[in-house]
Amino acid sequence: MKSSLLAALLITAGAADAAAQTYPTKPVTIVVPFAAGGPSDAIARILGDRMKATLGQPFLIENVTGAGGSIGVGRAVRAAPDGYTISFGHLGTHVANQAIYPLPYDMLTDLDPVVLLPSNPMVVVSRNSLPAKSLQELIAWLKTNPDKASAGTAGAGSGSHIAGVYMQNLTGLRLQFVPYRGTAPALTDLVAGQIDIIVDQASNSMQQIRSGSIRAYAITDRKRLAVAPDIPTVDEAGLPGFYMTLWNGLWVPKGTPKEAITKLDAAVVEALADPAVKKRLVDLGLEIPERDQLTPEALGAWHKAEAAKWWPIIKAANIRPE
Ligand code: MLT
């Protein structure tokens, strides 16, 4: 091989290696596929703030909304695989949407996993003026208003939509789903009485539940939330088996240097071990994964398993893009 070409290749490899060693050398962007102020945005901002302390560069949040989060994920998939663009998502955006939308990307092969993030049980909430005091009364009222009772979602395929469809299938309800660009704007309309219910992430509704501006009926989990022990589980409230916990994660575009993935993962592990960060997340009702689950490999395996589990269910539910 000509010596000049070899020299050039060595220089390039050297440069890439140097870049990887010193990563990050500029701000890193986390693309959140839902509106600011919502549950996904809150988790990304809490972690981003702490990751800055570890990696010495700001973590900027870019909210790219629409189509149940699939537009924001597409933005991240198309980004340069250099470690400076991260895709934030969850069961809806990184699993369900592939079974709903004709996406120009493949979630399992166009993204590399970084780390699993805290998960969120869902809570059934309604506007305060709705004439129901228990989940049973709520279901009865919703049944007397078929196709009229409105349920706010963050778009087809979003966590609040999947949970709403799941509740519909379990109860025989017929809800009118009202799509928003995130559950933050949906919650604003619920407080204002513009829509009837949301099956929301607990972390998003917790503050409004505590302030009494919306009513909570049940947590979609087997156990009550430590931070809201007064809200019954779905089993206690009479809709046994309506279990749904929304897990979250971080991914990067396929081909991002391993060193960058390792550093991002380590920064999240450090953030989740920080008592102040932990308290903020737990106070929102979030559950922090075990340490051995906080590796890129663990997220990769979990992602594949969840896709295999949910795609047939989502396809059978015949959910259509908005
Ligand atoms: C949001 O941040 O708005 C949510 O993650 C939306 C959802 O999936 O329900």
Boltz pocket constraint, residues with backbone or C-beta under 6 A from the ligand:
constraints:
  - pocket:
      binder: B
      contacts: [[A, 34], [A, 35], [A, 38], [A, 39], [A, 40], [A, 41], [A, 92], [A, 153], [A, 154], [A, 157], [A, 158], [A, 159], [A, 160], [A, 161], [A, 181], [A, 182], [A, 183], [A, 184], [A, 199]]
      max_distance: 6.0
